[in-house]
Amino acid sequence: MERRAFLKFCAASATAAGSPALAADARPHLYARVRLVGENGDPLRAKSIPANRNLIFQYPYASTPCFLLNLGRPAKASALLKTADGKPYEWRGGVGAQRSIVAYSAICAHKLTYPTRDISFISFRAEKTRGNRHAHVIHCCSEHSQYDPAEGGRVLAGPAPQPLAAILLEWDSSKDEIHAVGTLGGEMFNEFFAKYEFRLALDNGGAPKRPVSGNAVVTELENYCKQQVKC
């Protein structure tokens, strides 16, 4: 969404969050405004993002991976979604000229499975595969939770108790640049840091909770990790 529209959305969400229907945790969680760049350091242009490919970047912390996806079709605003503890929120759709670009936390909402440098059990699937009756889903092979990236990451199948947390994107139409500015939905960061504390510290120079600032490098998942599990 463009800057002006995003700020209006945040204001509206904050107002709604003050009512009994929406609790504070359903508001957008705003973090540093971070520009998405390619591996060469140049700003990532929305029009250059290939459709139906797994792209990954770190946000809002150095150790928290996110999927960046061009769905190749508009991702429109969805109906109200709910966190695991029943707090409702509204996802406002994709960004870019076709509203086809979305981003989500790559931490599964069930058992916190996430892509590591060695292996990934969770990824976007553009096609149906064995054990996966849905196409165009984010599929976690740990226990087959499936999420719909075109509808706010809502759960389509499996034991996940809530949608994936959405990464709020801001699109500068004049420059065709994209910034990550926050999250929406049920964050799992505290549980993630607690469960993988030792490994995350090793993989991130002892500072897994370091906030990302300035730029976030976007790369292909196949270049990020050595092996992707397909199930």
C-alpha positions, 0 to 999 in steps of 0.5 A, a space after each residue: 500500500 502507498 504511504 498515505 494509505 498505510 498511515 490511514 490504515 494504521 490510524 483506523 486500526 488503532 482507533 478500532 483497537 480501542 473498542 471492545 471488538 478489537 484488542 490492542 494486540 490486533 493493531 499493526 506492530 510497527 518496526 523500522 522502515 526498511 528498504 528491500 534490496 537485491 543481493 547486489 545492494 540495489 533497491 528491489 523494484 516491484 516490477 522485477 520480482 518474479 512471480 511464484 518464486 520463493 524469496 526470503 529476507 530478514 525482518 524485523 530482527 536479524 534472525 527472523 526470516 520472511 517470505 516475499 512473494 509475487 503471486 502473479 495476481 491481485 491479492 485483495 483485502 480479506 475478511 477479518 482474520 483472528 489470532 490464536 487467542 481470538 483477536 480479530 484483525 483485517 489484512 489489507 491486501 498486496 502492494 505493487 501496481 497489480 497488488 500481487 506482492 505480499 510478505 509473511 513471517 516464515 515462522 510456522 504458527 504451529 511448531 515454529 518451523 523456519 528456513 535455516 541456512 541448512 534446510 527449509 521445511 516450509 516454502 511457497 508452493 505454486 503447484 499441487 504436490 504429493 500430500 498437498 492438495 492446494 496450489 499457491 500455498 505456503 506449506 510446512 512439511 513439519 505437520 502439513 500446515 498450509 496457508 493462503 498467501 492471497 488471503 492474509 496467510 489464513 490457515 487452509 489445512 493442518 494444525 496451525 492455530 492462526 494465520 502466518 503473521 503478515 509483514 506490512 509492506 509500503 510501495 513507493 509507486 514513483 520509484 517502484 521501491 518496497 519497504 517493510 514497516 511492521 507486522 500484522 497478526 499473531 507474532 511468534 517472535 518471543 516463542 521463537 527466540 525462546 525455543 531456538 535461543 542457542 542456535 539463533 545466537 550461534 547463527 547470528 553472532 550472538 545477537 539474534 534480536 538485533 533489529 534490522 535497519 536501513 536495508 534488508 537483502 532479498 534472496 532466492 530461498 534456493 540460494 539461502 538454504 542448502 536443501 528444501 524439503 518437498 512433501 
